[in-house]
Amino acid sequence: MDEKFMDIAIEISKHSKYKDKNRILITGAVLGSDSSSVETYEKIVSLIDSKYVVSSPLDTMKFKGNDTERYERAMQLLQDTKMMIAEMSNVSTGQGMEIQEAVTLNIPILVIAKEGSKISGLVKGCKNVKNIVYYNEIEDIEHQILQFIKEQE
């Protein structure tokens, strides 16, 4: 078996002890990320209780697979995702694909974005989007993020 596929399988299966969906998937731009985006992802991850498995763009940035492997990894992660937090300050086609798959799997979504960001009407009209919250600093919306998680438990 290809070493990269082994890495995918190991990463996904390392949390197979959970019988229920237990992942909070944080999505966001990877290619369009800058140090500010990375800091935002780190702060969101730090808010989440350790009883959840958390996957974020930070993990994707470290993943060394090719495009096909990246796609397979992203779709597989959604299989045990309980809820999604979509940071949409930057446009990302890949994130749009993840959101659509979340809709197919009936995963609730919280959209967050920096003030002034433009969110697509398709996202705004999506039945799985429970709320759209804008912020200046991520600390401004910590309560809304934690409330969303609590409501999905």
N, CA, C and O atoms as a GROMACS GRO file, in nm:
protein
  612
    1MET      N    1   0.085  -0.118   0.000
    1MET     CA    2   0.000   0.000   0.000
    1MET      C    3   0.090   0.125   0.000
    1MET      O    4   0.193   0.129   0.067
    2ASP      N    5   0.048   0.225  -0.076
    2ASP     CA    6   0.121   0.351  -0.086
    2ASP      C    7   0.134   0.415   0.053
    2ASP      O    8   0.038   0.416   0.130
    3GLU      N    9   0.251   0.468   0.083
    3GLU     CA   10   0.278   0.527   0.215
    3GLU      C   11   0.184   0.643   0.247
    3GLU      O   12   0.143   0.660   0.361
    4LYS      N   13   0.150   0.723   0.145
    4LYS     CA   14   0.061   0.836   0.168
    4LYS      C   15  -0.079   0.788   0.206
    4LYS      O   16  -0.142   0.845   0.295
    5PHE      N   17  -0.126   0.682   0.139
    5PHE     CA   18  -0.258   0.628   0.175
    5PHE      C   19  -0.255   0.570   0.315
    5PHE      O   20  -0.356   0.577   0.386
    6MET      N   21  -0.142   0.514   0.355
    6MET     CA   22  -0.128   0.462   0.491
    6MET      C   23  -0.142   0.578   0.591
    6MET      O   24  -0.208   0.564   0.694
    7ASP      N   25  -0.078   0.691   0.560
    7ASP     CA   26  -0.088   0.808   0.649
    7ASP      C   27  -0.234   0.852   0.662
    7ASP      O   28  -0.278   0.886   0.772
    8ILE      N   29  -0.307   0.852   0.552
    8ILE     CA   30  -0.449   0.890   0.554
    8ILE      C   31  -0.525   0.793   0.644
    8ILE      O   32  -0.600   0.835   0.732
    9ALA      N   33  -0.505   0.664   0.621
    9ALA     CA   34  -0.577   0.562   0.697
    9ALA      C   35  -0.545   0.571   0.846
    9ALA      O   36  -0.635   0.559   0.930
   10ILE      N   37  -0.420   0.592   0.879
   10ILE     CA   38  -0.380   0.602   1.019
   10ILE      C   39  -0.443   0.724   1.083
   10ILE      O   40  -0.496   0.716   1.194
   11GLU      N   41  -0.438   0.838   1.014
   11GLU     CA   42  -0.494   0.962   1.069
   11GLU      C   43  -0.643   0.946   1.096
   11GLU      O   44  -0.692   0.988   1.201
   12ILE      N   45  -0.714   0.888   1.003
   12ILE     CA   46  -0.859   0.875   1.016
   12ILE      C   47  -0.896   0.769   1.119
   12ILE      O   48  -0.990   0.787   1.196
   13SER      N   49  -0.824   0.659   1.121
   13SER     CA   50  -0.861   0.549   1.209
   13SER      C   51  -0.812   0.566   1.352
   13SER      O   52  -0.854   0.490   1.440
   14LYS      N   53  -0.726   0.662   1.378
   14LYS     CA   54  -0.672   0.675   1.514
   14LYS      C   55  -0.780   0.709   1.615
   14LYS      O   56  -0.759   0.694   1.735
   15HIS      N   57  -0.895   0.754   1.568
   15HIS     CA   58  -1.006   0.786   1.658
   15HIS      C   59  -1.123   0.690   1.640
   15HIS      O   60  -1.236   0.723   1.675
   16SER      N   61  -1.097   0.572   1.585
   16SER     CA   62  -1.205   0.478   1.557
   16SER      C   63  -1.268   0.421   1.683
   16SER      O   64  -1.371   0.353   1.674
   17LYS      N   65  -1.210   0.445   1.800
   17LYS     CA   66  -1.267   0.396   1.925
   17LYS      C   67  -1.401   0.462   1.954
   17LYS      O   68  -1.479   0.410   2.034
   18TYR      N   69  -1.430   0.576   1.890
   18TYR     CA   70  -1.555   0.643   1.913
   18TYR      C   71  -1.664   0.577   1.828
   18TYR      O   72  -1.647   0.559   1.707
   19LYS      N   73  -1.776   0.542   1.892
   19LYS     CA   74  -1.884   0.478   1.819
   19LYS      C   75  -1.976   0.581   1.755
   19LYS      O   76  -2.041   0.552   1.654
   20ASP      N   77  -1.981   0.698   1.813
   20ASP     CA   78  -2.067   0.803   1.760
   20ASP      C   79  -1.982   0.904   1.685
   20ASP      O   80  -1.860   0.910   1.700
   21LYS      N   81  -2.051   0.984   1.606
   21LYS     CA   82  -1.979   1.094   1.541
   21LYS      C   83  -1.925   1.184   1.649
   21LYS      O   84  -2.000   1.229   1.736
   22ASN      N   85  -1.797   1.211   1.645
   22ASN     CA   86  -1.733   1.283   1.754
   22ASN      C   87  -1.638   1.391   1.704
   22ASN      O   88  -1.560   1.445   1.782
   23ARG      N   89  -1.642   1.422   1.577
   23ARG     CA   90  -1.547   1.518   1.520
   23ARG      C   91  -1.614   1.654   1.503
   23ARG      O   92  -1.729   1.665   1.461
   24ILE      N   93  -1.539   1.757   1.538
   24ILE     CA   94  -1.575   1.893   1.498
   24ILE      C   95  -1.477   1.929   1.388
   24ILE      O   96  -1.356   1.934   1.409
   25LEU      N   97  -1.531   1.953   1.271
   25LEU     CA   98  -1.448   1.987   1.156
   25LEU      C   99  -1.450   2.138   1.136
   25LEU      O  100  -1.555   2.198   1.113
   26ILE      N  101  -1.333   2.196   1.146
   26ILE     CA  102  -1.318   2.339   1.119
   26ILE      C  103  -1.268   2.349   0.976
   26ILE      O  104  -1.166   2.290   0.941
   27THR      N  105  -1.339   2.424   0.894
   27THR     CA  106  -1.296   2.441   0.756
   27THR      C  107  -1.257   2.586   0.733
   27THR      O  108  -1.300   2.676   0.805
   28GLY      N  109  -1.174   2.607   0.632
   28GLY     CA  110  -1.130   2.741   0.597
   28GLY      C  111  -1.033   2.733   0.482
   28GLY      O  112  -0.993   2.625   0.440
   29ALA      N  113  -0.996   2.846   0.433
   29ALA     CA  114  -0.903   2.852   0.321
   29ALA      C  115  -0.767   2.798   0.365
   29ALA      O  116  -0.718   2.831   0.473
   30VAL      N  117  -0.708   2.714   0.281
   30VAL     CA  118  -0.574   2.663   0.307
   30VAL      C  119  -0.476   2.737   0.217
   30VAL      O  120  -0.377   2.792   0.266
   31LEU      N  121  -0.501   2.739   0.089
   31LEU     CA  122  -0.411   2.806  -0.005
   31LEU      C  123  -0.406   2.957   0.018
   31LEU      O  124  -0.303   3.020  -0.003
   32GLY      N  125  -0.518   3.014   0.060
   32GLY     CA  126  -0.525   3.158   0.083
   32GLY      C  127  -0.493   3.198   0.225
   32GLY      O  128  -0.517   3.313   0.264
   33SER      N  129  -0.439   3.106   0.303
   33SER     CA  130  -0.412   3.135   0.444
   33SER      C  131  -0.285   3.218   0.461
   33SER      O  132  -0.186   3.202   0.389
   34ASP      N  133  -0.293   3.307   0.559
   34ASP     CA  134  -0.175   3.383   0.599
   34ASP      C  135  -0.158   3.362   0.750
   34ASP      O  136  -0.231   3.283   0.809
   35SER      N  137  -0.064   3.430   0.811
   35SER     CA  138  -0.039   3.410   0.954
   35SER      C  139  -0.161   3.445   1.038
   35SER      O  140  -0.184   3.383   1.143
   36SER      N  141  -0.240   3.541   0.995
   36SER     CA  142  -0.362   3.577   1.067
   36SER      C  143  -0.463   3.463   1.063
   36SER      O  144  -0.528   3.434   1.164
   37SER      N  145  -0.477   3.398   0.947
   37SER     CA  146  -0.568   3.285   0.934
   37SER      C  147  -0.524   3.170   1.023
   37SER      O  148  -0.606   3.110   1.093
   38VAL      N  149  -0.395   3.140   1.022
   38VAL     CA  150  -0.341   3.033   1.104
   38VAL      C  151  -0.370   3.061   1.251
   38VAL      O  152  -0.411   2.971   1.325
   39GLU      N  153  -0.349   3.184   1.294
   39GLU     CA  154  -0.376   3.223   1.433
   39GLU      C  155  -0.523   3.205   1.466
   39GLU      O  156  -0.557   3.158   1.575
   40THR      N  157  -0.611   3.241   1.375
   40THR     CA  158  -0.755   3.224   1.396
   40THR      C  159  -0.789   3.077   1.412
   40THR      O  160  -0.862   3.040   1.504
   41TYR      N  161  -0.737   2.991   1.323
   41TYR     CA  162  -0.764   2.846   1.333
   41TYR      C  163  -0.713   2.793   1.467
   41TYR      O  164  -0.782   2.712   1.531
   42GLU      N  165  -0.596   2.836   1.509
   42GLU     CA  166  -0.540   2.789   1.637
   42GLU      C  167  -0.630   2.830   1.753
   42GLU      O  168  -0.652   2.750   1.845
   43LYS      N  169  -0.682   2.951   1.750
   43LYS     CA  170  -0.769   2.998   1.858
   43LYS      C  171  -0.900   2.920   1.861
   43LYS      O  172  -0.950   2.887   1.969
   44ILE      N  173  -0.956   2.891   1.745
   44ILE     CA  174  -1.081   2.813   1.742
   44ILE      C  175  -1.056   2.673   1.800
   44ILE      O  176  -1.133   2.625   1.883
   45VAL      N  177  -0.949   2.609   1.756
   45VAL     CA  178  -0.916   2.475   1.807
   45VAL      C  179  -0.901   2.478   1.958
   45VAL      O  180  -0.948   2.387   2.026
   46SER      N  181  -0.837   2.580   2.011
   46SER     CA  182  -0.812   2.587   2.155
   46SER      C  183  -0.940   2.601   2.237
   46SER      O  184  -0.940   2.570   2.357
   47LEU      N  185  -1.049   2.646   2.175
   47LEU     CA  186  -1.176   2.661   2.246
   47LEU      C  187  -1.248   2.529   2.269
   47LEU      O  188  -1.332   2.518   2.358
   48ILE      N  189  -1.217   2.430   2.189
   48ILE     CA  190  -1.299   2.309   2.183
   48ILE      C  191  -1.256   2.207   2.287
   48ILE      O  192  -1.138   2.176   2.302
   49ASP      N  193  -1.354   2.157   2.359
   49ASP     CA  194  -1.334   2.057   2.464
   49ASP      C  195  -1.264   1.933   2.408
   49ASP      O  196  -1.290   1.891   2.295
   50SER      N  197  -1.176   1.876   2.488
   50SER     CA  198  -1.095   1.762   2.444
   50SER      C  199  -1.178   1.635   2.425
   50SER      O  200  -1.124   1.535   2.378
   51LYS      N  201  -1.305   1.636   2.459
   51LYS     CA  202  -1.387   1.517   2.434
   51LYS      C  203  -1.417   1.501   2.285
   51LYS      O  204  -1.464   1.396   2.242
   52TYR      N  205  -1.389   1.605   2.208
   52TYR     CA  206  -1.409   1.599   2.064
   52TYR      C  207  -1.278   1.576   1.991
   52TYR      O  208  -1.171   1.618   2.037
   53VAL      N  209  -1.288   1.510   1.878
   53VAL     CA  210  -1.177   1.503   1.784
   53VAL      C  211  -1.192   1.629   1.699
   53VAL      O  212  -1.300   1.657   1.648
   54VAL      N  213  -1.085   1.704   1.684
   54VAL     CA  214  -1.091   1.827   1.607
   54VAL      C  215  -1.000   1.815   1.486
   54VAL      O  216  -0.883   1.778   1.499
   55SER      N  217  -1.053   1.846   1.371
   55SER     CA  218  -0.972   1.856   1.249
   55SER      C  219  -0.988   1.997   1.197
   55SER      O  220  -1.097   2.055   1.203
   56SER      N  221  -0.879   2.052   1.146
   56SER     CA  222  -0.883   2.192   1.103
   56SER      C  223  -0.791   2.212   0.983
   56SER      O  224  -0.717   2.121   0.944
   57PRO      N  225  -0.795   2.331   0.924
   57PRO     CA  226  -0.702   2.361   0.815
   57PRO      C  227  -0.555   2.345   0.857
   57PRO      O  228  -0.469   2.323   0.772
   58LEU      N  229  -0.527   2.356   0.986
   58LEU     CA  230  -0.390   2.337   1.033
   58LEU      C  231  -0.342   2.196   1.001
   58LEU      O  232  -0.226   2.176   0.962
   59ASP      N  233  -0.430   2.097   1.017
   59ASP     CA  234  -0.396   1.958   0.983
   59ASP      C  235  -0.378   1.943   0.833
   59ASP      O  236  -0.287   1.874   0.786
   60THR      N  237  -0.466   2.007   0.757
   60THR     CA  238  -0.459   1.998   0.611
   60THR      C  239  -0.328   2.059   0.561
   60THR      O  240  -0.269   2.006   0.467
   61MET      N  241  -0.284   2.168   0.621
   61MET     CA  242  -0.158   2.231   0.580
   61MET      C  243  -0.039   2.138   0.601
   61MET      O  244   0.060   2.147   0.528
   62LYS      N  245  -0.048   2.050   0.699
   62LYS     CA  246   0.061   1.956   0.727
   62LYS      C  247   0.054   1.831   0.640
   62LYS      O  248   0.154   1.761   0.625
   63PHE      N  249  -0.063   1.803   0.584
   63PHE     CA  250  -0.082   1.680   0.507
   63PHE      C  251  -0.001   1.685   0.377
   63PHE      O  252  -0.005   1.785   0.306
   64LYS      N  253   0.071   1.579   0.347
   64LYS     CA  254   0.164   1.577   0.234
   64LYS      C  255   0.111   1.502   0.111
   64LYS      O  256   0.185   1.483   0.015
   65GLY      N  257  -0.014   1.460   0.114
   65GLY     CA  258  -0.067   1.383   0.002
   65GLY      C  259  -0.088   1.465  -0.124
   65GLY      O  260  -0.082   1.588  -0.122
   66ASN      N  261  -0.112   1.394  -0.234
   66ASN     CA  262  -0.140   1.460  -0.361
   66ASN      C  263  -0.287   1.507  -0.362
   66ASN      O  264  -0.358   1.488  -0.264
   67ASP      N  265  -0.330   1.568  -0.471
   67ASP     CA  266  -0.465   1.624  -0.478
   67ASP      C  267  -0.574   1.519  -0.457
   67ASP      O  268  -0.671   1.545  -0.386
   68THR      N  269  -0.558   1.403  -0.517
   68THR     CA  270  -0.656   1.295  -0.500
   68THR      C  271  -0.662   1.252  -0.355
   68THR      O  272  -0.770   1.230  -0.301
   69GLU      N  273  -0.547   1.238  -0.292
   69GLU     CA  274  -0.542   1.197  -0.152
   69GLU      C  275  -0.601   1.305  -0.060
   69GLU      O  276  -0.664   1.273   0.040
   70ARG      N  277  -0.580   1.430  -0.095
   70ARG     CA  278  -0.638   1.540  -0.017
   70ARG      C  279  -0.792   1.534  -0.024
   70ARG      O  280  -0.861   1.551   0.076
   71TYR      N  281  -0.842   1.511  -0.144
   71TYR     CA  282  -0.987   1.501  -0.161
   71TYR      C  283  -1.043   1.384  -0.080
   71TYR      O  284  -1.139   1.400  -0.005
   72GLU      N  285  -0.983   1.267  -0.094
   72GLU     CA  286  -1.030   1.148  -0.023
   72GLU      C  287  -1.024   1.170   0.128
   72GLU      O  288  -1.116   1.132   0.200
   73ARG      N  289  -0.918   1.231   0.175
   73ARG     CA  290  -0.903   1.260   0.318
   73ARG      C  291  -1.016   1.351   0.366
   73ARG      O  292  -1.079   1.323   0.468
   74ALA      N  293  -1.042   1.458   0.292
   74ALA     CA  294  -1.146   1.554   0.331
   74ALA      C  295  -1.283   1.487   0.336
   74ALA      O  296  -1.359   1.508   0.431
   75MET      N  297  -1.316   1.407   0.237
   75MET     CA  298  -1.446   1.341   0.234
   75MET      C  299  -1.458   1.236   0.344
   75MET      O  300  -1.565   1.218   0.401
   76GLN      N  301  -1.349   1.168   0.374
   76GLN     CA  302  -1.350   1.067   0.481
   76GLN      C  303  -1.366   1.132   0.618
   76GLN      O  304  -1.438   1.079   0.704
   77LEU      N  305  -1.302   1.244   0.640
   77LEU     CA  306  -1.316   1.313   0.768
   77LEU      C  307  -1.461   1.350   0.796
   77LEU      O  308  -1.506   1.347   0.911
   78LEU      N  309  -1.534   1.383   0.692
   78LEU     CA  310  -1.675   1.421   0.710
   78LEU      C  311  -1.762   1.305   0.757
   78LEU      O  312  -1.870   1.327   0.813
   79GLN      N  313  -1.717   1.182   0.735
   79GLN     CA  314  -1.798   1.066   0.772
   79GLN      C  315  -1.824   1.055   0.922
   79GLN      O  316  -1.927   1.003   0.963
   80ASP      N  317  -1.730   1.102   1.005
   80ASP     CA  318  -1.754   1.097   1.149
   80ASP      C  319  -1.761   1.237   1.211
   80ASP      O  320  -1.732   1.256   1.329
   81THR      N  321  -1.800   1.334   1.128
   81THR     CA  322  -1.813   1.472   1.174
   81THR      C  323  -1.951   1.495   1.232
   81THR      O  324  -2.053   1.464   1.169
   82LYS      N  325  -1.953   1.550   1.352
   82LYS     CA  326  -2.078   1.582   1.421
   82LYS      C  327  -2.126   1.723   1.388
   82LYS      O  328  -2.246   1.748   1.377
   83MET      N  329  -2.030   1.815   1.373
   83MET     CA  330  -2.064   1.954   1.342
   83MET      C  331  -1.947   2.021   1.272
   83MET      O  332  -1.832   1.979   1.286
   84MET      N  333  -1.977   2.126   1.198
   84MET     CA  334  -1.875   2.197   1.122
   84MET      C  335  -1.876   2.344   1.160
   84MET      O  336  -1.981   2.406   1.174
   85ILE      N  337  -1.756   2.400   1.176
   85ILE     CA  338  -1.738   2.543   1.192
   85ILE      C  339  -1.663   2.589   1.068
   85ILE      O  340  -1.547   2.553   1.047
   86ALA      N  341  -1.729   2.668   0.985
   86ALA     CA  342  -1.672   2.712   0.857
   86ALA      C  343  -1.626   2.856   0.869
   86ALA      O  344  -1.707   2.948   0.874
   87GLU      N  345  -1.494   2.876   0.872
   87GLU     CA  346  -1.437   3.011   0.876
   87GLU      C  347  -1.428   3.058   0.731
   87GLU      O  348  -1.347   3.006   0.654
   88MET      N  349  -1.510   3.155   0.694
   88MET     CA  350  -1.526   3.192   0.553
   88MET      C  351  -1.482   3.334   0.521
   88MET      O  352  -1.542   3.399   0.436
   89SER      N  353  -1.378   3.381   0.587
   89SER     CA  354  -1.328   3.516   0.558
   89SER      C  355  -1.260   3.521   0.422
   89SER      O  356  -1.260   3.626   0.357
   90ASN      N  357  -1.204   3.409   0.377
   90ASN     CA  358  -1.138   3.401   0.247
   90ASN      C  359  -1.211   3.299   0.160
   90ASN      O  360  -1.259   3.196   0.209
   91VAL      N  361  -1.219   3.326   0.033
   91VAL     CA  362  -1.287   3.238  -0.061
   91VAL      C  363  -1.206   3.108  -0.078
   91VAL      O  364  -1.084   3.111  -0.094
   92SER      N  365  -1.277   2.995  -0.073
   92SER     CA  366  -1.213   2.866  -0.092
   92SER      C  367  -1.311   2.770  -0.160
   92SER      O  368  -1.412   2.731  -0.101
   93THR      N  369  -1.280   2.732  -0.282
   93THR     CA  370  -1.364   2.638  -0.356
   93THR      C  371  -1.367   2.504  -0.285
   93THR      O  372  -1.472   2.440  -0.278
   94GLY      N  373  -1.253   2.460  -0.233
   94GLY     CA  374  -1.247   2.332  -0.161
   94GLY      C  375  -1.339   2.333  -0.040
   94GLY      O  376  -1.406   2.234  -0.011
   95GLN      N  377  -1.341   2.445   0.032
   95GLN     CA  378  -1.430   2.456   0.147
   95GLN      C  379  -1.576   2.446   0.103
   95GLN      O  380  -1.657   2.385   0.173
   96GLY      N  381  -1.608   2.504  -0.010
   96GLY     CA  382  -1.744   2.492  -0.063
   96GLY      C  383  -1.781   2.347  -0.089
   96GLY      O  384  -1.895   2.307  -0.064
   97MET      N  385  -1.686   2.269  -0.138
   97MET     CA  386  -1.711   2.126  -0.160
   97MET      C  387  -1.734   2.054  -0.027
   97MET      O  388  -1.820   1.966  -0.017
   98GLU      N  389  -1.656   2.090   0.074
   98GLU     CA  390  -1.674   2.029   0.207
   98GLU      C  391  -1.811   2.065   0.264
   98GLU      O  392  -1.878   1.980   0.323
   99ILE      N  393  -1.851   2.188   0.247
   99ILE     CA  394  -1.982   2.232   0.298
   99ILE      C  395  -2.094   2.155   0.227
   99ILE      O  396  -2.189   2.112   0.292
  100GLN      N  397  -2.083   2.139   0.097
  100GLN     CA  398  -2.187   2.066   0.026
  100GLN      C  399  -2.196   1.920   0.073
  100GLN      O  400  -2.305   1.866   0.086
  101GLU      N  401  -2.082   1.858   0.097
  101GLU     CA  402  -2.083   1.721   0.149
  101GLU      C  403  -2.143   1.718   0.290
  101GLU      O  404  -2.214   1.624   0.325
  102ALA      N  405  -2.116   1.819   0.370
  102ALA     CA  406  -2.177   1.828   0.504
  102ALA      C  407  -2.329   1.836   0.492
  102ALA      O  408  -2.400   1.778   0.574
  103VAL      N  409  -2.378   1.908   0.393
  103VAL     CA  410  -2.522   1.916   0.370
  103VAL      C  411  -2.577   1.778   0.336
  103VAL      O  412  -2.678   1.736   0.391
  104THR      N  413  -2.509   1.708   0.248
  104THR     CA  414  -2.551   1.573   0.209
  104THR      C  415  -2.557   1.481   0.332
  104THR      O  416  -2.647   1.398   0.342
  105LEU      N  417  -2.462   1.497   0.424
  105LEU     CA  418  -2.455   1.414   0.543
  105LEU      C  419  -2.536   1.471   0.660
  105LEU      O  420  -2.533   1.416   0.770
  106ASN      N  421  -2.608   1.581   0.636
  106ASN     CA  422  -2.691   1.647   0.737
  106ASN      C  423  -2.613   1.691   0.860
  106ASN      O  424  -2.657   1.672   0.973
  107ILE      N  425  -2.498   1.750   0.838
  107ILE     CA  426  -2.412   1.800   0.944
  107ILE      C  427  -2.444   1.948   0.967
  107ILE      O  428  -2.445   2.026   0.871
  108PRO      N  429  -2.472   1.988   1.092
  108PRO     CA  430  -2.498   2.130   1.120
  108PRO      C  431  -2.371   2.214   1.104
  108PRO      O  432  -2.260   2.169   1.134
  109ILE      N  433  -2.389   2.337   1.055
  109ILE     CA  434  -2.276   2.424   1.021
  109ILE      C  435  -2.293   2.560   1.087
  109ILE      O  436  -2.400   2.621   1.083
  110LEU      N  437  -2.184   2.607   1.148
  110LEU     CA  438  -2.174   2.745   1.195
  110LEU      C  439  -2.077   2.815   1.101
  110LEU      O  440  -1.964   2.770   1.085
  111VAL      N  441  -2.121   2.924   1.040
  111VAL     CA  442  -2.034   3.003   0.953
  111VAL      C  443  -1.985   3.123   1.034
  111VAL      O  444  -2.064   3.195   1.095
  112ILE      N  445  -1.854   3.144   1.031
  112ILE     CA  446  -1.795   3.262   1.094
  112ILE      C  447  -1.708   3.331   0.990
  112ILE      O  448  -1.650   3.267   0.902
  113ALA      N  449  -1.699   3.463   1.001
  113ALA     CA  450  -1.617   3.538   0.906
  113ALA      C  451  -1.586   3.675   0.962
  113ALA      O  452  -1.661   3.730   1.043
  114LYS      N  453  -1.474   3.730   0.920
  114LYS     CA  454  -1.436   3.864   0.962
  114LYS      C  455  -1.536   3.965   0.906
  114LYS      O  456  -1.589   3.948   0.797
  115GLU      N  457  -1.561   4.069   0.985
  115GLU     CA  458  -1.648   4.178   0.941
  115GLU      C  459  -1.606   4.222   0.801
  115GLU      O  460  -1.486   4.237   0.774
  116GLY      N  461  -1.702   4.243   0.714
  116GLY     CA  462  -1.673   4.289   0.578
  116GLY      C  463  -1.658   4.175   0.478
  116GLY      O  464  -1.653   4.199   0.357
  117SER      N  465  -1.651   4.052   0.525
  117SER     CA  466  -1.641   3.936   0.434
  117SER      C  467  -1.773   3.917   0.364
  117SER      O  468  -1.880   3.945   0.420
  118LYS      N  469  -1.766   3.869   0.242
  118LYS     CA  470  -1.887   3.843   0.165
  118LYS      C  471  -1.913   3.693   0.165
  118LYS      O  472  -1.829   3.614   0.121
  119ILE      N  473  -2.029   3.654   0.215
  119ILE     CA  474  -2.069   3.514   0.221
  119ILE      C  475  -2.168   3.489   0.107
  119ILE      O  476  -2.262   3.566   0.088
  120SER      N  477  -2.145   3.383   0.034
  120SER     CA  478  -2.230   3.347  -0.079
  120SER      C  479  -2.376   3.330  -0.039
  120SER      O  480  -2.406   3.279   0.069
  121GLY      N  481  -2.464   3.373  -0.126
  121GLY     CA  482  -2.608   3.353  -0.103
  121GLY      C  483  -2.644   3.206  -0.093
  121GLY      O  484  -2.737   3.171  -0.021
  122LEU      N  485  -2.572   3.120  -0.163
  122LEU     CA  486  -2.598   2.976  -0.153
  122LEU      C  487  -2.568   2.926  -0.012
  122LEU      O  488  -2.640   2.841   0.041
  123VAL      N  489  -2.462   2.977   0.047
  123VAL     CA  490  -2.429   2.940   0.185
  123VAL      C  491  -2.534   2.998   0.280
  123VAL      O  492  -2.583   2.927   0.368
  124LYS      N  493  -2.568   3.124   0.262
  124LYS     CA  494  -2.666   3.188   0.349
  124LYS      C  495  -2.801   3.116   0.344
  124LYS      O  496  -2.872   3.111   0.444
  125GLY      N  497  -2.836   3.061   0.229
  125GLY     CA  498  -2.965   2.994   0.214
  125GLY      C  499  -2.964   2.847   0.250
  125GLY      O  500  -3.067   2.781   0.244
  126CYS      N  501  -2.850   2.794   0.288
  126CYS     CA  502  -2.835   2.652   0.318
  126CYS      C  503  -2.905   2.615   0.449
  126CYS      O  504  -2.884   2.679   0.551
  127LYS      N  505  -2.987   2.512   0.445
  127LYS     CA  506  -3.064   2.470   0.563
  127LYS      C  507  -2.975   2.420   0.677
  127LYS      O  508  -3.017   2.423   0.793
  128ASN      N  509  -2.855   2.375   0.647
  128ASN     CA  510  -2.766   2.324   0.751
  128ASN      C  511  -2.691   2.435   0.824
  128ASN      O  512  -2.635   2.412   0.931
  129VAL      N  513  -2.689   2.554   0.767
  129VAL     CA  514  -2.621   2.667   0.831
  129VAL      C  515  -2.711   2.717   0.943
  129VAL      O  516  -2.819   2.772   0.919
  130LYS      N  517  -2.667   2.696   1.066
  130LYS     CA  518  -2.745   2.732   1.184
  130LYS      C  519  -2.730   2.879   1.221
  130LYS      O  520  -2.821   2.939   1.280
  131ASN      N  521  -2.616   2.937   1.186
  131ASN     CA  522  -2.594   3.079   1.216
  131ASN      C  523  -2.475   3.129   1.135
  131ASN      O  524  -2.387   3.051   1.098
  132ILE      N  525  -2.473   3.257   1.108
  132ILE     CA  526  -2.358   3.324   1.046
  132ILE      C  527  -2.320   3.436   1.142
  132ILE      O  528  -2.400   3.523   1.174
  133VAL      N  529  -2.194   3.431   1.187
  133VAL     CA  530  -2.148   3.528   1.287
  133VAL      C  531  -2.024   3.599   1.232
  133VAL      O  532  -1.929   3.535   1.187
  134TYR      N  533  -2.028   3.731   1.237
  134TYR     CA  534  -1.914   3.812   1.192
  134TYR      C  535  -1.836   3.861   1.313
  134TYR      O  536  -1.891   3.881   1.421
  135TYR      N  537  -1.705   3.879   1.294
  135TYR     CA  538  -1.620   3.921   1.404
  135TYR      C  539  -1.509   4.014   1.358
  135TYR      O  540  -1.472   4.014   1.240
  136ASN      N  541  -1.456   4.093   1.451
  136ASN     CA  542  -1.334   4.170   1.429
  136ASN      C  543  -1.216   4.090   1.481
  136ASN      O  544  -1.114   4.076   1.413
  137GLU      N  545  -1.231   4.037   1.602
  137GLU     CA  546  -1.131   3.949   1.663
  137GLU      C  547  -1.204   3.821   1.701
  137GLU      O  548  -1.318   3.826   1.746
  138ILE      N  549  -1.141   3.708   1.682
  138ILE     CA  550  -1.206   3.579   1.710
  138ILE      C  551  -1.257   3.572   1.855
  138ILE      O  552  -1.357   3.506   1.882
  139GLU      N  553  -1.188   3.639   1.945
  139GLU     CA  554  -1.231   3.641   2.086
  139GLU      C  555  -1.370   3.702   2.100
  139GLU      O  556  -1.442   3.670   2.196
  140ASP      N  557  -1.410   3.788   2.006
  140ASP     CA  558  -1.541   3.852   2.012
  140ASP      C  559  -1.655   3.753   2.000
  140ASP      O  560  -1.766   3.781   2.045
  141ILE      N  561  -1.630   3.637   1.940
  141ILE     CA  562  -1.739   3.542   1.915
  141ILE      C  563  -1.717   3.406   1.983
  141ILE      O  564  -1.783   3.308   1.947
  142GLU      N  565  -1.627   3.401   2.078
  142GLU     CA  566  -1.605   3.275   2.150
  142GLU      C  567  -1.735   3.219   2.205
  142GLU      O  568  -1.761   3.099   2.194
  143HIS      N  569  -1.817   3.305   2.263
  143HIS     CA  570  -1.944   3.260   2.322
  143HIS      C  571  -2.034   3.195   2.216
  143HIS      O  572  -2.094   3.091   2.241
  144GLN      N  573  -2.044   3.257   2.098
  144GLN     CA  574  -2.130   3.203   1.993
  144GLN      C  575  -2.079   3.066   1.944
  144GLN      O  576  -2.158   2.977   1.914
  145ILE      N  577  -1.948   3.051   1.936
  145ILE     CA  578  -1.890   2.923   1.895
  145ILE      C  579  -1.923   2.816   1.998
  145ILE      O  580  -1.968   2.708   1.963
  146LEU      N  581  -1.900   2.847   2.125
  146LEU     CA  582  -1.927   2.750   2.232
  146LEU      C  583  -2.077   2.719   2.243
  146LEU      O  584  -2.114   2.606   2.271
  147GLN      N  585  -2.160   2.818   2.220
  147GLN     CA  586  -2.306   2.797   2.222
  147GLN      C  587  -2.348   2.703   2.109
  147GLN      O  588  -2.430   2.614   2.130
  148PHE      N  589  -2.293   2.723   1.990
  148PHE     CA  590  -2.323   2.635   1.877
  148PHE      C  591  -2.287   2.491   1.911
  148PHE      O  592  -2.366   2.399   1.888
  149ILE      N  593  -2.168   2.471   1.967
  149ILE     CA  594  -2.124   2.335   2.003
  149ILE      C  595  -2.219   2.275   2.106
  149ILE      O  596  -2.260   2.160   2.093
  150LYS      N  597  -2.255   2.352   2.207
  150LYS     CA  598  -2.347   2.303   2.311
  150LYS      C  599  -2.481   2.264   2.252
  150LYS      O  600  -2.538   2.161   2.290
  151GLU      N  601  -2.532   2.343   2.161
  151GLU     CA  602  -2.663   2.315   2.100
  151GLU      C  603  -2.661   2.188   2.016
  151GLU      O  604  -2.766   2.127   1.995
  152GLN      N  605  -2.545   2.147   1.967
  152GLN     CA  606  -2.538   2.028   1.882
  152GLN      C  607  -2.514   1.900   1.963
  152GLN      O  608  -2.524   1.790   1.909
  153GLU      N  609  -2.484   1.914   2.091
  153GLU     CA  610  -2.453   1.796   2.174
  153GLU      C  611  -2.572   1.710   2.202
  153GLU      O  612  -2.560   1.608   2.270
   0.00000   0.00000   0.00000
